[in-house]
């Protein structure tokens, strides 16, 4: 089964931050060698770095401060983030190509 073109977006980076206003999501790609969705030292370290970055550079004078969420591949938060990033995810490949010309 071919991977839908829109799903490739989340496979390109190991981790990134998405600011959604009242919530900030830190996407962490699962460690394929482990295949686990348990939060370990690696995930805590990544979340702490993004949290520090947000407080120093993006949250000054911002009220209310957004809540930080860790989204690991294969979890409920990750599915929510996927729906925000890739609204075309459930569309057919033809519909995706029509909506996003770069996918065609």
Biotite code that builds the C-alpha atoms (Angstrom):
import biotite.structure as struc

atoms = struc.array([
    struc.Atom([0.000, 0.000, 0.000], chain_id="A", res_id=1, res_name="UNK", atom_name="CA", element="C"),
    struc.Atom([1.427, 3.339, -1.025], chain_id="A", res_id=2, res_name="UNK", atom_name="CA", element="C"),
    struc.Atom([1.812, 6.004, 1.643], chain_id="A", res_id=3, res_name="UNK", atom_name="CA", element="C"),
    struc.Atom([-0.555, 8.946, 0.978], chain_id="A", res_id=4, res_name="UNK", atom_name="CA", element="C"),
    struc.Atom([1.428, 11.922, -0.275], chain_id="A", res_id=5, res_name="UNK", atom_name="CA", element="C"),
    struc.Atom([0.167, 14.203, 2.513], chain_id="A", res_id=6, res_name="UNK", atom_name="CA", element="C"),
    struc.Atom([1.450, 11.797, 5.222], chain_id="A", res_id=7, res_name="UNK", atom_name="CA", element="C"),
    struc.Atom([5.027, 12.340, 4.079], chain_id="A", res_id=8, res_name="UNK", atom_name="CA", element="C"),
    struc.Atom([4.993, 15.802, 5.715], chain_id="A", res_id=9, res_name="UNK", atom_name="CA", element="C"),
    struc.Atom([5.309, 14.308, 9.200], chain_id="A", res_id=10, res_name="UNK", atom_name="CA", element="C"),
    struc.Atom([8.052, 11.902, 8.138], chain_id="A", res_id=11, res_name="UNK", atom_name="CA", element="C"),
    struc.Atom([10.472, 14.641, 7.074], chain_id="A", res_id=12, res_name="UNK", atom_name="CA", element="C"),
    struc.Atom([11.481, 15.942, 10.510], chain_id="A", res_id=13, res_name="UNK", atom_name="CA", element="C"),
    struc.Atom([12.444, 14.193, 13.757], chain_id="A", res_id=14, res_name="UNK", atom_name="CA", element="C"),
    struc.Atom([10.695, 16.885, 15.815], chain_id="A", res_id=15, res_name="UNK", atom_name="CA", element="C"),
    struc.Atom([9.082, 20.308, 15.412], chain_id="A", res_id=16, res_name="UNK", atom_name="CA", element="C"),
    struc.Atom([6.842, 22.814, 17.209], chain_id="A", res_id=17, res_name="UNK", atom_name="CA", element="C"),
    struc.Atom([3.353, 23.883, 16.100], chain_id="A", res_id=18, res_name="UNK", atom_name="CA", element="C"),
    struc.Atom([1.817, 26.920, 17.799], chain_id="A", res_id=19, res_name="UNK", atom_name="CA", element="C"),
    struc.Atom([-2.005, 26.759, 17.699], chain_id="A", res_id=20, res_name="UNK", atom_name="CA", element="C"),
    struc.Atom([-2.745, 29.787, 19.874], chain_id="A", res_id=21, res_name="UNK", atom_name="CA", element="C"),
    struc.Atom([-3.782, 28.410, 23.271], chain_id="A", res_id=22, res_name="UNK", atom_name="CA", element="C"),
    struc.Atom([-1.903, 25.167, 22.730], chain_id="A", res_id=23, res_name="UNK", atom_name="CA", element="C"),
    struc.Atom([1.590, 24.394, 21.448], chain_id="A", res_id=24, res_name="UNK", atom_name="CA", element="C"),
    struc.Atom([2.344, 20.919, 20.158], chain_id="A", res_id=25, res_name="UNK", atom_name="CA", element="C"),
    struc.Atom([5.813, 19.393, 20.021], chain_id="A", res_id=26, res_name="UNK", atom_name="CA", element="C"),
    struc.Atom([5.874, 16.567, 17.458], chain_id="A", res_id=27, res_name="UNK", atom_name="CA", element="C"),
    struc.Atom([8.421, 13.844, 18.173], chain_id="A", res_id=28, res_name="UNK", atom_name="CA", element="C"),
    struc.Atom([8.865, 11.090, 15.623], chain_id="A", res_id=29, res_name="UNK", atom_name="CA", element="C"),
    struc.Atom([8.873, 7.657, 17.262], chain_id="A", res_id=30, res_name="UNK", atom_name="CA", element="C"),
    struc.Atom([12.162, 5.877, 17.581], chain_id="A", res_id=31, res_name="UNK", atom_name="CA", element="C"),
    struc.Atom([11.653, 3.117, 15.024], chain_id="A", res_id=32, res_name="UNK", atom_name="CA", element="C"),
    struc.Atom([14.270, 0.925, 16.708], chain_id="A", res_id=33, res_name="UNK", atom_name="CA", element="C"),
    struc.Atom([12.225, 0.928, 19.915], chain_id="A", res_id=34, res_name="UNK", atom_name="CA", element="C"),
    struc.Atom([8.741, 1.302, 18.405], chain_id="A", res_id=35, res_name="UNK", atom_name="CA", element="C"),
    struc.Atom([7.399, 2.497, 21.744], chain_id="A", res_id=36, res_name="UNK", atom_name="CA", element="C"),
    struc.Atom([5.059, 5.384, 22.557], chain_id="A", res_id=37, res_name="UNK", atom_name="CA", element="C"),
    struc.Atom([6.384, 5.629, 26.130], chain_id="A", res_id=38, res_name="UNK", atom_name="CA", element="C"),
    struc.Atom([7.908, 8.977, 27.077], chain_id="A", res_id=39, res_name="UNK", atom_name="CA", element="C"),
    struc.Atom([11.620, 8.604, 27.724], chain_id="A", res_id=40, res_name="UNK", atom_name="CA", element="C"),
    struc.Atom([14.614, 10.850, 28.372], chain_id="A", res_id=41, res_name="UNK", atom_name="CA", element="C"),
    struc.Atom([14.922, 11.729, 24.668], chain_id="A", res_id=42, res_name="UNK", atom_name="CA", element="C"),
    struc.Atom([11.316, 12.983, 24.466], chain_id="A", res_id=43, res_name="UNK", atom_name="CA", element="C"),
    struc.Atom([11.556, 14.870, 27.779], chain_id="A", res_id=44, res_name="UNK", atom_name="CA", element="C"),
    struc.Atom([14.760, 16.561, 26.590], chain_id="A", res_id=45, res_name="UNK", atom_name="CA", element="C"),
    struc.Atom([13.180, 17.646, 23.284], chain_id="A", res_id=46, res_name="UNK", atom_name="CA", element="C"),
    struc.Atom([10.084, 18.984, 25.057], chain_id="A", res_id=47, res_name="UNK", atom_name="CA", element="C"),
    struc.Atom([12.234, 20.890, 27.572], chain_id="A", res_id=48, res_name="UNK", atom_name="CA", element="C"),
    struc.Atom([14.261, 22.523, 24.769], chain_id="A", res_id=49, res_name="UNK", atom_name="CA", element="C"),
    struc.Atom([11.139, 23.670, 22.917], chain_id="A", res_id=50, res_name="UNK", atom_name="CA", element="C"),
    struc.Atom([9.576, 24.853, 26.171], chain_id="A", res_id=51, res_name="UNK", atom_name="CA", element="C"),
    struc.Atom([12.670, 26.949, 26.954], chain_id="A", res_id=52, res_name="UNK", atom_name="CA", element="C"),
    struc.Atom([12.719, 28.342, 23.408], chain_id="A", res_id=53, res_name="UNK", atom_name="CA", element="C"),
    struc.Atom([9.026, 29.286, 23.616], chain_id="A", res_id=54, res_name="UNK", atom_name="CA", element="C"),
    struc.Atom([9.400, 31.108, 26.931], chain_id="A", res_id=55, res_name="UNK", atom_name="CA", element="C"),
    struc.Atom([12.471, 33.065, 25.775], chain_id="A", res_id=56, res_name="UNK", atom_name="CA", element="C"),
    struc.Atom([11.419, 34.032, 22.276], chain_id="A", res_id=57, res_name="UNK", atom_name="CA", element="C"),
    struc.Atom([7.712, 33.580, 21.577], chain_id="A", res_id=58, res_name="UNK", atom_name="CA", element="C"),
    struc.Atom([5.750, 34.084, 24.788], chain_id="A", res_id=59, res_name="UNK", atom_name="CA", element="C"),
    struc.Atom([6.894, 37.468, 26.060], chain_id="A", res_id=60, res_name="UNK", atom_name="CA", element="C"),
    struc.Atom([3.816, 39.545, 26.806], chain_id="A", res_id=61, res_name="UNK", atom_name="CA", element="C"),
    struc.Atom([1.477, 36.828, 25.570], chain_id="A", res_id=62, res_name="UNK", atom_name="CA", element="C"),
    struc.Atom([-1.585, 36.163, 27.688], chain_id="A", res_id=63, res_name="UNK", atom_name="CA", element="C"),
    struc.Atom([-2.764, 33.576, 28.353], chain_id="A", res_id=64, res_name="UNK", atom_name="CA", element="C"),
    struc.Atom([0.359, 31.504, 27.940], chain_id="A", res_id=65, res_name="UNK", atom_name="CA", element="C"),
    struc.Atom([-0.249, 28.432, 25.767], chain_id="A", res_id=66, res_name="UNK", atom_name="CA", element="C"),
    struc.Atom([-0.094, 24.941, 27.166], chain_id="A", res_id=67, res_name="UNK", atom_name="CA", element="C"),
    struc.Atom([2.662, 22.673, 25.835], chain_id="A", res_id=68, res_name="UNK", atom_name="CA", element="C"),
    struc.Atom([1.714, 19.172, 24.626], chain_id="A", res_id=69, res_name="UNK", atom_name="CA", element="C"),
    struc.Atom([4.039, 16.361, 23.617], chain_id="A", res_id=70, res_name="UNK", atom_name="CA", element="C"),
    struc.Atom([2.844, 14.535, 20.506], chain_id="A", res_id=71, res_name="UNK", atom_name="CA", element="C"),
    struc.Atom([4.576, 11.267, 19.828], chain_id="A", res_id=72, res_name="UNK", atom_name="CA", element="C"),
    struc.Atom([3.927, 9.393, 16.625], chain_id="A", res_id=73, res_name="UNK", atom_name="CA", element="C"),
    struc.Atom([1.109, 6.882, 17.153], chain_id="A", res_id=74, res_name="UNK", atom_name="CA", element="C"),
    struc.Atom([-0.613, 8.658, 20.086], chain_id="A", res_id=75, res_name="UNK", atom_name="CA", element="C"),
    struc.Atom([-3.918, 10.548, 20.353], chain_id="A", res_id=76, res_name="UNK", atom_name="CA", element="C"),
    struc.Atom([-2.216, 13.944, 20.410], chain_id="A", res_id=77, res_name="UNK", atom_name="CA", element="C"),
    struc.Atom([-0.359, 13.008, 17.231], chain_id="A", res_id=78, res_name="UNK", atom_name="CA", element="C"),
    struc.Atom([-3.628, 12.187, 15.465], chain_id="A", res_id=79, res_name="UNK", atom_name="CA", element="C"),
    struc.Atom([-5.001, 15.597, 16.498], chain_id="A", res_id=80, res_name="UNK", atom_name="CA", element="C"),
    struc.Atom([-1.872, 17.309, 15.187], chain_id="A", res_id=81, res_name="UNK", atom_name="CA", element="C"),
    struc.Atom([-2.089, 15.367, 11.919], chain_id="A", res_id=82, res_name="UNK", atom_name="CA", element="C"),
    struc.Atom([-5.645, 16.564, 11.380], chain_id="A", res_id=83, res_name="UNK", atom_name="CA", element="C"),
    struc.Atom([-4.540, 20.183, 11.953], chain_id="A", res_id=84, res_name="UNK", atom_name="CA", element="C"),
    struc.Atom([-1.527, 19.905, 9.638], chain_id="A", res_id=85, res_name="UNK", atom_name="CA", element="C"),
    struc.Atom([-2.980, 17.694, 6.943], chain_id="A", res_id=86, res_name="UNK", atom_name="CA", element="C"),
    struc.Atom([-6.727, 18.271, 6.567], chain_id="A", res_id=87, res_name="UNK", atom_name="CA", element="C"),
    struc.Atom([-6.606, 16.388, 3.245], chain_id="A", res_id=88, res_name="UNK", atom_name="CA", element="C"),
    struc.Atom([-5.347, 13.193, 4.910], chain_id="A", res_id=89, res_name="UNK", atom_name="CA", element="C"),
    struc.Atom([-8.545, 11.172, 4.362], chain_id="A", res_id=90, res_name="UNK", atom_name="CA", element="C"),
    struc.Atom([-9.069, 12.422, 0.798], chain_id="A", res_id=91, res_name="UNK", atom_name="CA", element="C"),
    struc.Atom([-8.273, 10.328, -2.255], chain_id="A", res_id=92, res_name="UNK", atom_name="CA", element="C"),
    struc.Atom([-4.904, 10.945, -3.945], chain_id="A", res_id=93, res_name="UNK", atom_name="CA", element="C"),
    struc.Atom([-6.715, 12.713, -6.802], chain_id="A", res_id=94, res_name="UNK", atom_name="CA", element="C"),
    struc.Atom([-8.519, 15.071, -4.391], chain_id="A", res_id=95, res_name="UNK", atom_name="CA", element="C"),
    struc.Atom([-5.250, 15.771, -2.565], chain_id="A", res_id=96, res_name="UNK", atom_name="CA", element="C"),
    struc.Atom([-3.505, 16.632, -5.844], chain_id="A", res_id=97, res_name="UNK", atom_name="CA", element="C"),
    struc.Atom([-6.368, 18.973, -6.789], chain_id="A", res_id=98, res_name="UNK", atom_name="CA", element="C"),
    struc.Atom([-6.234, 20.801, -3.428], chain_id="A", res_id=99, res_name="UNK", atom_name="CA", element="C"),
    struc.Atom([-2.447, 20.934, -3.050], chain_id="A", res_id=100, res_name="UNK", atom_name="CA", element="C"),
    struc.Atom([-0.783, 21.277, -6.437], chain_id="A", res_id=101, res_name="UNK", atom_name="CA", element="C"),
    struc.Atom([2.663, 20.341, -5.045], chain_id="A", res_id=102, res_name="UNK", atom_name="CA", element="C"),
    struc.Atom([1.426, 16.826, -4.268], chain_id="A", res_id=103, res_name="UNK", atom_name="CA", element="C"),
    struc.Atom([0.337, 16.075, -7.851], chain_id="A", res_id=104, res_name="UNK", atom_name="CA", element="C"),
])
